[in-house]
Amino acid sequence: MKKKLLTIMCSISLFFMAACSAKHYTIHTTDGEKYLSIGEPEYNEKSDSVMFENSDGQKIMLPQKNINKVVEHIK
C-alpha cells in the first residue's frame, strides 16, 4: 500500500513539474502594448507574422513589423 501511494505521489509531482516548466514570453509591440505568451511564439515566414497563445488560451497573430522585442521569462 505504501509503495502504491508513493508511486501515485511521484506521478502527481512529476505532472506538476512538467506543467510549470512551460516558458513564458512578453511580447512588446511598437505601439507600447504588451502580450504574455504561454510557450514560445512561432514565426510564420510566409505571412511575416508571429503567432502565440496568451494566458487566456486565445491564439494571437501579430505582424513582425509591429513587434519591438520579445523577452523570455526565466524561472
C-alpha positions, -999 to 999 in steps of 0.1 A, spaced: 0 0 0 28 24 9 45 17 -24 14 24 -44 8 57 -26 45 67 -31 41 59 -69 10 80 -71 26 109 -53 56 108 -75 35 108 -106 15 138 -95 46 158 -86 62 150 -120 30 162 -137 30 195 -119 68 200 -125 62 195 -163 33 219 -163 53 246 -145 82 243 -169 65 259 -199 83 291 -208 66 324 -208 74 354 -231 64 390 -230 59 405 -265 64 443 -267 48 460 -297 59 492 -314 27 510 -301 36 501 -265 13 472 -259 25 441 -240 13 405 -246 21 375 -224 28 343 -244 25 309 -229 51 289 -247 74 300 -274 60 323 -301 61 308 -336 73 328 -366 55 323 -399 78 333 -427 51 332 -454 29 357 -436 58 375 -419 40 373 -385 43 358 -351 17 336 -336 13 327 -299 -12 317 -272 -19 341 -244 -28 332 -208 -65 330 -216 -58 304 -243 -65 327 -272 -43 324 -303 -29 358 -313 -12 367 -346 9 399 -349 27 412 -379 65 411 -374 68 448 -382 46 456 -352 69 437 -327 96 457 -309 110 429 -288 103 395 -272 116 388 -237 118 353 -222 109 349 -186 133 327 -168 120 309 -137 
